[in-house]
Amino acid sequence: MNKDRVDYRQGMDKFELEKIKAELMQLDRDLVEADGIRLKPSQCYRFETNPPHVLFNTNCPDALRQKVQDIISRHIHD
């Protein structure tokens, strides 16, 4: 399974990290469809913190990618 990577070079404190994790968990309440299979959104990406980045499966829906990137971008600071 190929993955695309999005790096966030700015710093992130622990409080912001917890906010990100909570918002990403909220996304899992609604399933998404990838290649005809219904999945939890968290099955389409991996969020890592050192350095902050997201790995997306190549079949991850564009709308989900945008939601994940928006959540993380709101909490990343220079």
VEXNULUM-460141 format. One record per residue: residue number from 1; x, z, y of N, C-alpha, C in turn. Coordinates in steps of 0.2 Angstrom, whole numbers, plus 5000, padded with zeros to 4 digits. Layout:
<atoms>
ATOM NUM X Z Y X Z Y X Z Y;
...
</atoms>
This chain:
<atoms>
ATOM 1 5004 5000 4994 5000 5000 5000 5005 5000 5006;
ATOM 2 5004 4995 5010 5008 4994 5016 5005 4999 5022;
ATOM 3 5010 5001 5026 5008 5005 5031 5010 5003 5038;
ATOM 4 5007 5004 5043 5009 5003 5050 5011 5009 5053;
ATOM 5 5016 5010 5057 5018 5016 5060 5017 5016 5068;
ATOM 6 5014 5021 5071 5014 5022 5078 5017 5028 5080;
ATOM 7 5023 5028 5084 5027 5033 5086 5024 5036 5093;
ATOM 8 5024 5043 5094 5023 5046 5100 5029 5050 5102;
ATOM 9 5033 5047 5107 5040 5050 5108 5039 5056 5113;
ATOM 10 5034 5058 5116 5033 5064 5120 5033 5070 5116;
ATOM 11 5034 5076 5119 5033 5082 5115 5026 5084 5114;
ATOM 12 5026 5089 5109 5019 5092 5107 5020 5099 5106;
ATOM 13 5016 5103 5109 5017 5111 5108 5012 5112 5102;
ATOM 14 5013 5118 5099 5009 5121 5093 5001 5121 5095;
ATOM 15 5000 5123 5101 4993 5123 5103 4989 5116 5103;
ATOM 16 4993 5112 5106 4990 5105 5106 4990 5102 5099;
ATOM 17 4995 5104 5094 4995 5101 5087 4989 5104 5084;
ATOM 18 4987 5110 5085 4981 5113 5082 4974 5109 5084;
ATOM 19 4974 5107 5091 4969 5104 5093 4968 5097 5090;
ATOM 20 4974 5094 5089 4974 5087 5086 4971 5088 5079;
ATOM 21 4974 5092 5075 4972 5093 5068 4964 5095 5068;
ATOM 22 4962 5099 5072 4955 5100 5072 4950 5094 5073;
ATOM 23 4952 5090 5078 4949 5084 5080 4949 5079 5074;
ATOM 24 4955 5078 5071 4956 5074 5065 4951 5076 5059;
ATOM 25 4951 5082 5058 4947 5085 5053 4939 5083 5054;
ATOM 26 4937 5083 5061 4930 5081 5063 4929 5074 5061;
ATOM 27 4934 5070 5061 4933 5063 5059 4931 5062 5052;
ATOM 28 4933 5067 5048 4932 5066 5040 4924 5068 5039;
ATOM 29 4920 5070 5044 4913 5071 5042 4910 5064 5041;
ATOM 30 4912 5059 5043 4909 5052 5042 4914 5048 5038;
ATOM 31 4911 5045 5033 4915 5040 5029 4916 5034 5033;
ATOM 32 4922 5030 5031 4923 5024 5034 4924 5019 5028;
ATOM 33 4923 5013 5029 4924 5008 5023 4930 5004 5024;
ATOM 34 4934 5003 5019 4940 5000 5019 4940 4995 5013;
ATOM 35 4941 4989 5014 4941 4984 5008 4935 4986 5003;
ATOM 36 4929 4987 5006 4923 4988 5002 4922 4995 4999;
ATOM 37 4927 4999 5000 4927 5006 4997 4926 5011 5003;
ATOM 38 4921 5016 5001 4920 5021 5006 4925 5027 5005;
ATOM 39 4928 5029 5011 4933 5034 5011 4933 5039 5016;
ATOM 40 4936 5044 5015 4937 5049 5021 4942 5046 5026;
ATOM 41 4941 5046 5032 4945 5043 5037 4953 5045 5036;
ATOM 42 4954 5052 5034 4960 5054 5032 4964 5051 5027;
ATOM 43 4960 5047 5023 4963 5043 5017 4966 5037 5020;
ATOM 44 4965 5035 5026 4967 5029 5029 4974 5030 5033;
ATOM 45 4976 5036 5034 4981 5037 5039 4985 5044 5037;
ATOM 46 4991 5044 5039 4995 5051 5039 4998 5052 5045;
ATOM 47 4996 5058 5048 4999 5061 5054 5005 5066 5053;
ATOM 48 5010 5064 5056 5016 5069 5055 5019 5071 5062;
ATOM 49 5022 5077 5062 5024 5080 5068 5031 5080 5070;
ATOM 50 5036 5078 5066 5043 5078 5068 5046 5072 5067;
ATOM 51 5047 5067 5071 5043 5067 5078 5036 5065 5077;
ATOM 52 5032 5066 5082 5025 5065 5081 5024 5057 5080;
ATOM 53 5020 5056 5074 5019 5049 5073 5013 5048 5068;
ATOM 54 5010 5042 5068 5005 5041 5063 5006 5035 5059;
ATOM 55 5005 5036 5052 5006 5030 5048 4999 5028 5045;
ATOM 56 4997 5022 5047 4991 5019 5045 4991 5014 5039;
ATOM 57 4987 5015 5034 4986 5010 5029 4985 5003 5032;
ATOM 58 4987 4998 5029 4985 4991 5033 4978 4990 5032;
ATOM 59 4974 4993 5028 4967 4991 5027 4963 4996 5031;
ATOM 60 4966 5000 5035 4963 5005 5040 4959 5001 5045;
ATOM 61 4952 5003 5045 4948 4999 5050 4951 5000 5058;
ATOM 62 4950 4995 5061 4953 4995 5068 4950 5001 5072;
ATOM 63 4943 5002 5072 4940 5007 5075 4942 5014 5074;
ATOM 64 4944 5015 5068 4947 5021 5066 4954 5022 5069;
ATOM 65 4958 5017 5068 4964 5017 5071 4964 5019 5079;
ATOM 66 4959 5016 5082 4959 5018 5089 4957 5025 5090;
ATOM 67 4952 5027 5086 4950 5034 5087 4955 5039 5086;
ATOM 68 4959 5038 5081 4965 5042 5079 4970 5042 5085;
ATOM 69 4972 5036 5087 4977 5036 5092 4974 5039 5099;
ATOM 70 4968 5038 5100 4965 5041 5106 4965 5049 5106;
ATOM 71 4964 5052 5100 4964 5059 5099 4971 5061 5100;
ATOM 72 4976 5058 5097 4983 5060 5098 4985 5060 5105;
ATOM 73 4984 5054 5108 4986 5052 5115 4984 5058 5120;
ATOM 74 4978 5060 5119 4975 5065 5124 4979 5072 5124;
ATOM 75 4982 5073 5118 4986 5079 5118 4993 5079 5118;
ATOM 76 4996 5073 5119 5003 5072 5120 5005 5073 5127;
ATOM 77 5010 5076 5128 5013 5077 5135 5020 5075 5136;
ATOM 78 5022 5073 5142 5029 5072 5144 5033 5078 5144;
</atoms>
